[in-house]
């Protein structure tokens, strides 16, 4: 049996017919992934610079003729081949066969990857000694030092490589005790223009080891690799993943918020000082982490075991894993395959639901990546899903409103839509899938849609007086968000417009209501009465999901307790990282849309805590202000509005004019850039000219940042 992940093979016996490919005989295909296949190979003609056994990676046939697929493969070859280090899997040759098909010839390691070792340790309830775990981490950091410092062979300049997939399955341990880093399949260069853009790139790194900035879709650099390596080391110390969760979105949230409670719990059994090193390496902000692999490795040095002893321990553990009985392996593989088949097939034939299309889910493409859950986890997960399914007989639901209005019969999906958009309120009674009428908030499956008492519009507008009330428009939205941000407010903002209020200059619009919840000056949650702003519809508009796929997801929604994100992920229609980012972008766009409203009212109630939500947004308000102004005044359209201001003098506010302190605030780049340009009184025309000369900020960027800093009272007209 052979296993492979990303560029290196481990072998425990295989027989296959060999065939010629370029300068190699391919003896056996040892893995196939989404885009490439990997073979154990040997040179046709022995050469002094090539070993007798190596690994050849080639594109799958349908990708070999695809320009984008070839470009990505060739990029991997260039980046990987540019790194030569004893702790990095060696690339012997990157070339093309006689038909022009690209390939990579790489080092073959007789051993196991870190994933298999950790899995075996968990199964047996054993731990890797702390000093040995630190040794493995420091060896990978030595590899990362080389990766991050790699030079362009043509120009001699730094390539600025970010590996982006430092995970247990890409760390290889040999029978001689060596540790190597492999798989540059999703690595990128931060300096070469041809490799710079990530537009449209689907992040394929194993999401449990991503850094917070990668999860959020923000700019990342080499410090993201250090975070990932710290996550792997934490898993070795814990003998379980650092960021566990009830689902993939929960794991991503734990990463975003850097919840390292599991490490805190074992601090007493760690050597003094090691927890503090890990705490810094796992900081949410890249600026608070170690600046480079060398610094991180130096901080870990006092906790490392003797290198020779560590190598002997690794070698023994590798032999121990490889010696696992073949019957155990076969049983595990059969169990895993069976559970994966169940997971793929479960939604393929959903129960008949009114209005649901007759469609099936295509099974996902085969992958060379190892399963990230134990079979027991899969069985428990599947049993849970089946249990949920059996609870719903999928009978229609009926609603009795507090005013006596009756609604329904409704499908499960229609009921979820009504709950999400506020059509059903606290106190309404629901005959949920034929189980008899109960108050909506008393139904366990629906309780998550209702905030705590005292945090709803009707209860706040009655006895209480709002702390802020105004007519809505772009300027009032900007000023209100700035007030919440500047004072680090916790509270709720209700925005409502009646039928016929103008929208973006249109003569009339539908009525609507949104509720914005803030916690300490950040956006926590946005609720909207507009059904078109639900997650599924949002993904369809963004081109992430086909309409037919959404219809199918709605049909099987009961299997996942009405959670659209979990449904789409489990069906393989949208990846967990894409769902995570889409939910954040959806929250941003819901707020940005309010900058288009003309007419309507906004009221803010200070001190009211946010409802419990499964996905707190935790969005910074300055970025939302920029997005809102971009929506209302896109591109450089603000130039016409500010033409009369071009010769006005803009300068920093005097201390007496400043209403708030923004000390320590990290502003988004356009705002920070404007602050750099206006450190003394200068005309707006001169600011625009300086920005154009710098080539970083557009005129629209400057003017939107100007409006925000004027609202913050950090800048003022002179």
N, C-alpha and C positions, 0 to 999 in steps of 0.2 A: 504494500500500500504506500502511495506517495501523497504527500500534501504539499501545497504551495500557497504562498501569498505574496504577490507583488514583486517577484524578481529573484527568488531563491527557493531551492527545493529541499525537502527532507524526504528520506526514502527508507522504506522498510520492506522492500521486495516488490518487484514489478516485472512482468514479462510482456513485451509488445514487439511487433514487427517494426524495424527501422526503415526510414526512407530518406532520400537525399533532399537537402534544402540548402542551396548556396554552398558554402564551404563546409557544411556539417552533415552528419548523419543524425537524424532525430530518432532516438531510440524509443521514446515513450512520451505520450502527452500526459503530463502530470497535473494539469489544472487548466480550466477555462473560465474566464471572467466575462464581464460585460462587453469588453472591446478587444481583448487579447487572449491568446493561449500560450501555454508554457510547456516546453519539452526538456527532458533530460537528453543531452546530446554529447557528441564527440566530434573532433575535427576529422574531415576526410583525409587530410594530409597532416601528419604530426608536425607540430611547430614548436620551437623552443619557448615562444611567448604564450602558448596556450596549454592548459592542463588536459589530461586525458578525458576528464569528465567536466562538463560545464552545463549551464542552463541557457537555453535559447528562448527568447520571448518574441512572438510575432503577432501581428494584427489578425483578427478573425477575417475570413474572406470578405464579408460584406462591409468591413471597415477599411480593408486594404485599398479599395477604390474610392473611398470617401476622403475628400481633401482635408476636412477638419480633423478627421480621425488620424490621418497621416501626420498632420501638423502637430497634434498633441503628442503622438508617439515620438516624433523626431525631437520635439522639445524635451521630452523625458530623457531621450538618449543624450542630447547635448548636455543637459544639466547633470545627469548622473555621471557621464564620462568625464566631466570637468572636476570631479572630486576624487582624489587619490589619498586614501588613508587606511591604516590597518583595521580601523573600526567601522569602515564603510564597505559594503559589498562591492567587489571590484567589477568594473565593466571592462572586459577584454577587447571587445570589438563592437562597434555600431556601424552597420552597413546595410546593403540591399542585395537581394539575390538577383539572378539573371533576368527576372521579370520586373525588377524595380521595387520589390516588396521589402519594406524596412524591417530590420530585426535588431535585437540586442543580444549579445553573447556575454553572459555574466558568470560570476563565481558560483560554484555549487558548494553548499555547506552540508555536511553530514551532521545533522542535529535536529533541534526542534525550535519553534519560535516561542516567544514569551507567552503568547496566548495559551499554547498547549501546556506549558509548564504551570502557569497560574491555574488553569483549569484542573490539572491533576492535583495540585496542592489543595485546592478547595475540596475536591472530591474526597481526598484522604484526610482532610482536617489538619493539614500540616502547614507550617510557615517557613518561608525562606529566612534564614538568619538575617538580622538587620544589617550587619556589616556587609553581607554578600549582596543584599538588595541595593545598598548604597554603591557597592562596587559596580554592579550592572549599570546603575544610573550614571556613574561617573564615566564609564566606558562609552555610553551613548553620548554623554556631553562632549567627550573628546571627538566623537564623530561629528557632532553638531558644530564644534569649533571649526572643523575643516570644511564642512558644508557651508557655513555662514561666511567663511573667509575665502571661498573659491573665487578664482580670478578668470576673467575672460581670456582664453588663449590667444585671441587676435589682438585685442586692445591692451591687455594687461590690467584693465580696471576691474574693480569688484563686481561680481555678478549679483550680489545681494540675494542669494538663494534662500527661500523659506521652504522648508520641507513640507509642512502642513499636514502630515499624517504620521506623527510620532505616536505609535500605539503598540501594544504588546505583540500584535501579529506582524509587525515590521521590525521587531528586534529579534535577532537570530543568535542562538546559543549553540555552540558546536560541542562535539564529544571531547574535544581537547580543552574546553573551558573558555574559548574566546567569545566575545560579544561583538556583534556587528549590526549596523543600521542599514536597512535596504528600502526599496520601493520609492522611486521618485516620480511615480505616476501622476501625482497632482501637485508636485513641487512647482514653484514659480520663481522667476527672477524679478526683483524690484527695480532693476536699473536698465535692463535692455528693452528698448522700445518695442521690439518685436514680440517680447514675452510679457509686456507690462499689463495689458488689458485682461480683466477678468469678467468683462461684460458677458452675460449670458452663461457664465460657467456655473455648473451645478456642483456644489461642494460635495465631494465623495469621500472625504475623510471620515473615519469612524467617529460619530458625533459625540460619544461619551468622553472623548479625549480632546475635544476642541477647546480653544481658549474662548473666554467670554466675548471678545471682539469678533472672533470668527462666527460665533453663534448669531450675533446681532447683525452680521453683514457689514461690519465696519472695517476700516483699513487695519491690516495686521502686518507685523514684521517678524523678525527672528525671535522676539520675546514670546510670540505665540507658541513657537516650538518648545521653549523652555517651560511654559505653563503645561503643555501636553506631557512633557517628560516628567514634570513634578506629579502630574496625575497618575502616570504609570508607576512611579516610585511609591506614591501613596497606596496604590492598589497592592503592591508587593508587601508593604508594611501591614496593611489591613487584612490581606487575603480575601478581599472583596472590592468591588468597584467603589471609588471615592464618591461618585455621584449616582447613587441608586435612585429609583423613583418608581411610581406606580404606572408609568408609561413613558414613552420617548419624550413627549413634551415636558413632562415633569423633570426628566433628567436635564434637558436643555435649560429649564428655568433654574435648576440647582446650580448649573454651570454659570449662567448669567449672574446669579447672585452670589457666586462663590461660597456656597454652603459647605464648609469643611467640618461640620459637627463630628463626623465619624473620626477624623484625625484628632480632634480635641478630646474625644473619649479615650483614646489610647495614649494620650500624652504621658501619663504616669509610667508607662512601660517603655517609653522611648528614652534614649540617652539624653541627658540634659543639653538643651540647645538645639536638638534636631527639629523639634516642633516649630521653633521660631524660624529656622531656615525654610522649612516647608511652607509656613504661613506667608513668608515674603514671596517665595516662588509662586504661590497660588493667589497672589493679590489680584483683585479684580482689574485694577488699573495697570496697564503695562509699565507706566512710569514708576510704579512702586515695586516692581519686580527686580530681579537681578538684571543688569544691563546686557549681559552676554553670557555665553556658555562657560567661559573661563571663570567668571566671578561666581557663578552658581556651583561649578565643580570645586572651586576653592573653599566655598562655604561648607560643602559636604565632606571635604577631605578628612576632618577629625573623626568621622563616624564610619569610615571605610575599613573593612577587614583587610588583613594582609593579602596582597594581590595573588600570591601563589596559592595560599589556602583558599581564597575565594574561587580561583580558577578550578581547583580540585573539586570544590563543592559543586560548582556549576556542571562540571563534567560528570560527576556522579549523578546529579539530578537529571541531566539529559539522558543518561543511560537508563535511569529509573523510569522516565516517561516513555522512552522508546521500548522498554521491556514490558510495558503494559500488555496483558494478554490480548491476542488477536480477537478472541471471543468477546472480550469487553469492548474493544473498539468496534467490532461489527454490531454488537447490540446497541451501542451508543449511536452509531451512524444510522442504523435502521430506525431507532426511536426518533432521532432528530429528523430524518427524512419523512417519517410518518407524520410527525407533528407539523412539519412545514407543509406537507400536502394537505393536511386538515385545514391549516390556516389559509392556504390559497383557495381551497375548494369551498370553505364555509360561506363566503359571500357570493360565490359564483352562481348559486341557485337560491336566491333569497325567497322568503315566503311571499306569497302573493299579497300585494298591498294596492289599494285602490289608486289608480293613476300611475303606478310604477311601470317603467318600460320593460319589455322582455329582452333582457340583455345578460351577458355573462362577463365575468372579470377574466382577462387574460392572465395566465400565470406569469410571475416576474421572470426576467431573463436569468439564466444560471449565473452564479457568482462564485468567484474563487475565494471570497472573503469568508472567514469562519463565522459560524453562528455566535452571537454575543450573549446568548442566554443558555443556561443549562436546560437539559430536557425536562427536568422537574419544573423549572420555571415555565417552560412552554406548556406543559400539561396543566399546570395550575392556571395559566393565563387562558388556555382554551376552555378548561372546565368552567372558569368564571364567565367567559363569553357565552358558552352554551347555556349556563344557568340563567344569565340575563335574558337570552333569547326565549327560553322556556317560560319566563315570567310573563311575556307579552303574547297574548293570543291574537294580537293585532286587530282587535275589534275597534270600531270607531270610538272616539271620545266626544263627550258633550260638555258644554260649559254653561253654567248658570251664573250670570253676572249679579253683582249686589243690587243693581237697579231693576232686576227681574228679566233682563234681556237674555235670551238663550242663543247659543252659538253651536254650530255643528250640524250633522256629524262630521268630525274631522279625522283625517288620517293622522298617524303619529307625527309625520314630518310637518304637517300643517299646524299641529298643536305646538310643536317646538318653535315654529316661526312666530306664532302668536305670543308665546312666552318671551322669546328673545326681543321682540319689538314692543313689549309693554301692553299688548292688547288684552292680556289677562293680568289682573292685579291681585294684590294681597286681599284676601277675603272672598274672592270669587270661588265658586264651588265647581269641581270638575269630576265628571264620571270618567275616570282615567282608564282607557282601554277596557271598558265594561266592568270595572271593579267596584262600581258604586260611587255616589257623590261624596267628596270630601273637600274641605277647604284647601285651596291650591297649595298654600305653604305647608300644609300638614302631610302632603304626599312626598315621601322620601325622595323619589326620583326627580321631583320638580322643585324641591326646596332651594336648590342652588340658584334658581332664577330670582329669588326674592331677597333684597337687602334686609338688614336688621331693622326692627321697628324704629321709626324716627328718622329714617334716611330716605323717605320717599317724598315725591313732590307734594302730594295731597296733605301729608302730615306736617310738612314744613311750612307750607304757605298759609295754613290755617292759623294756628296759635302764635307762630313766630313772625318776626319781622326780618326780612333779608338784610344782610350786611351791605349788599350792593345791589342796585337795580338800575337798569338802563335799557335803551333801545339798542338793538343789535346792528352792527355794521363792522366793516374791516377795522376801523380805528378803535371802536369800543372793545372788540375781541382782543386786539393787540394790547390795549391798556389793561384789560381785565387779566389776561394771562401774565402780563408783566407784574401786576400787583401780587398775584398768587405766587409767582416765582420769587420776587424780591423779598417778600415777607415769609417765604417758606411755609405757605399756608396748607392746612389740612381742611378740606371742606368739599362742598358739592356745588356745582354750577348748573342751573337749569336754563336751557335755551329753548324757546318755543315760538313758533309762528303760526298764525291762523291761516286758514284757506284763503288764497288770493294775495297774500303778501308777496311782493316782488322778489325774484331771485335772479341775481346777476344781471339786472336790467330788464328781465322778462316781465311782461305785464301782469302775470299771475303765477302762483305756485301752489302746490299741495301744502296742506298744513303739516307740521312735524314737530317733534320734540327730541332733544338730546339731553342726556345727563352726563356731566363730566365730573369724575371724582378725583380729588387730588390728595396726596399724602406727602407732607413736608416739601411742598413746592414741586412735586413731580406728578405727571399724569398717571393715575393708577388704573382707571377703567373708564370706558365710554359706552353708554347704552344709547341706542337709537331706535326710533319708532319706524324707521325706513327699512322695509324688508329687502330692498336692493342692496343694503349695506351689510347683509349677513355674509359670513365667511365664504360659503359656497358660491354665492353670486359674485362676490369680490374676486375670487380666484378665476371664475369664468371670464370676467371683464379683463383681468390682467393676463389672460391667455395661458394660465397655469393649469386649467382644467377645461375639458370639453363639456358642453351642455349635456350630452348623453351620459358622461361619467358622473356628473352631479346628480342627474336623475336616478342613476343606479345607487349612488351613495345615499340619497334620500330614502330609497326603497329599503336599504338595510340598516338605516339609522337606529332602529330599536336594539340591534345587537350590541351597540356601543352606548347605550343609555342616552341617546340624543346628542352626543358630542361629535360634531362634524369633523373637527380636527383629527380625533382618534379614529373615526370611521375612514377618512381618506388615507391616513397613514397605514392602517391595518389592511386596507384593500390594495395598497401599493400604488395608489393613484397619484399621490403627492408625497415627497419625502419629508421626514420630520423637521429638518432644518428649514426647508422651504415653507412649511406650515408655520413654524416658529416666526420666521421673518414676516410672513404674510399677515399674521395676527398683529404684529407690531406696526407694520405699514398700514394695515386697515385702521388701527387706532389713530395713527397720524392723519390719514386721509379723512377720517370722520371729523376730526377737529379742523383740518384745513378747509373742508367744505363749508364750515360756518363763516369763513371770511367772505363767502359769496352771498350770504344771506343779506337781503335788504328788507328791513322791517322785521318785526318780532321783538321779543323781550328776552333779556337775560337777568337772572337773579342769582346771587351768590350767598350761600349760608356757611359761615365760618364755623369750624370746629366739629362738623359732622363727619364721623369716620366713614370710610369707604366700605361698601359691602364686601363680603368674602367672594372672591372670584378665583377661578382655577388658574387664570393666566393674568397676573398683575402686569400691566404694561411697563411701568417704571420708566417713562419717557421724559427726557429733559425738555423743558418748555421753550428755551431759546430756539432749539431746532424746530419745534412745532410752530413758533412764530414765523420763522423763515419759510416753512412749508406753506403756511396759511397765506402769507403775502405773495409767495410765488404763484399760488393758485388764483388769488384775486387779481394779481398784477403780474402776469407772466413775462418772462424775457426782459426786454428793455423798454416795455411799455410805460414804465414809471418816468422815463425821460420827459415825455410830454407833460406829465403832471407836475414835474419839478423844474420845468424850463425857466420859470420866473425866479427860481432860487439859485440859479447857476452862479450868480455873482454875489450871493450872500456869503457871509463869513461864518464858518462852522468851527467850533473849538471845544475843548474840554470844559465841562461845567465847573463853576467855582464851588468850593466846599459848601458854601451857604445855600447853593441851589440843589445840591444832591439830597434826595429824599431817602435813598437806600444805600446800604453798603454791599458791594458785590465783591468784596475781598475773597480771593481764593476761587472765584468762579472760572471755569474753563469754558470760554465761549466757542461756538462753532467757527470754523475757519473764516467765513466772510466777515463776521463781526469782529473777530480778533484781528483780521487784516485791516479793517477800517480803523480800529483803535491805533494800530501802528502808524497809519497814514495821517491821523489827526492828533498829533501830540502837541500841536500849537495851533493858534487860529489860522485858518486857511480857507480860501473860497471853495465852494462845492465844485466849481469848474476845475480848479487845480487838483482837487482830490480825484476827480474822474480821470484827469490826464495822467496823474501818477499811477493810478490803478491800471490804466490801459498800457502804460509803459512797462509796468511789472508783468503784465500778461497773465495774471492769476485771477483777478476779480473783473467780472463784466460790469458794465454800467448798472445793470439791474441788481447785481449783487451789492454794489456800493449803496444804491438808493434804498434797498430793502434793509440793509444793515443800518443805514442812517436813521430810518424810521424807528427801528427797534432801539437804538441807542438814545434817540431823542425821548422815546417813551420811558427809558430807564433813567433819564436825567443824567446820563454820563456825558452826553454831548448837548450843546445848546447853540442856537443861532446867536451871533454877536451883533 
